[in-house]
Amino acid sequence: MRLQVSSDIEENKSIEDFAKWILNVGDGKLGHSEDGETVIEIPDDICVKYSKNHVADIVDLLYPNLIAELSNVNFFQDRAILCPTLEIVEKVNDYVMSLIPGEYKEYLSCDTITKCDEELGIDHRWITPEFLNDIKCSGLPNHVLQLKIGVPIMLLRNVDVASGLCNGTRLIVVELGINVIGVSFMENSRKTNKVYIPRMNLIPSGANVSITFQRLQFPLCVCFAMSINKSQGQTLANVGLYLPRSVFSHGQLYVALSRVKNRKGLKVLVVNDVGEACSSTINVVYPEVFRKI
């Protein structure tokens, strides 16, 4: 549905073949499946086969002339690097942040255990502030948030749905205050060019801990790279899929490959067990899921 139709007959044939390949990936029809896992080959034109410094190479492909384009808001609007885990996402984002000139501003969260857990008789001696600060999970900003002017960020909560400030909205940092962060929409069509995001009390859902805590922090994260799961619903012109480890859940590879508008805008960098770029990766599809729908 995202692939753009061309007036050129040969290009349309290429788009049709690409669409069929993506659908076959999603349906698990490529390769021989073993317990839902299948090794598939990435087409030569979208596969990055020769790479030494993997993070630097995928960043150069997706963000060419990054420093020169920092003032161009539209540059970030239709491009992103997708990764399978939050750990890899952070590694890529930290690398890109290091390339941008200027000092960053650091925001620290205030983490506290909620009152309901205080009443359950939990031993608080091991629930230290340092323990809560180290918790990282999807949909929750980190304890340490480092930002620079001009950096693309993603909103992690619904702030003002009517104005377009929804969970998953991508924005650009334009002002770094003490208690608020000024941001602008990537889309020039927005009437409000600049809005301010305050700190919010955020309670994680799905954290791998047996306690409930709240984090007072700006509901933002840097998004040069984002997780594949977080990219659901996004439509992008340029996608770099970086796989230093294979996908691990049903349909995850299909979600990543189907974010792009055209074949030329997709680049896939797969790293094998010995740290070398390769042209094959694992696809996870459980056919019984489709039979039960």
GIRA-V784043 format. One line per field, one symbol per residue. ss: DSSP state (H for helix, E for strand, - for the rest). A space follows every 50 residues. Layout:
ss=???
//
This chain:
ss=--------HHHHHHHHHHHHHHHHHHH------E--EEEEE-----E--- ---HHHHHHHHH---HHHH----HHHH-EEEEE--HHHHHHHHHHHHHH- ----EEEE-EEEE-HHHH----------HHHHH----------EEEE--- -EEEE----EHHH-E----EEEEEEE---EEEEEE---------EEEEEE EEE---------EEEEEE-EEE--EEE-HHH----E-EEEEEE------- -HHHHHH--E--HHHEEEEEE-----EE-EEEEE---HHHHH-
//
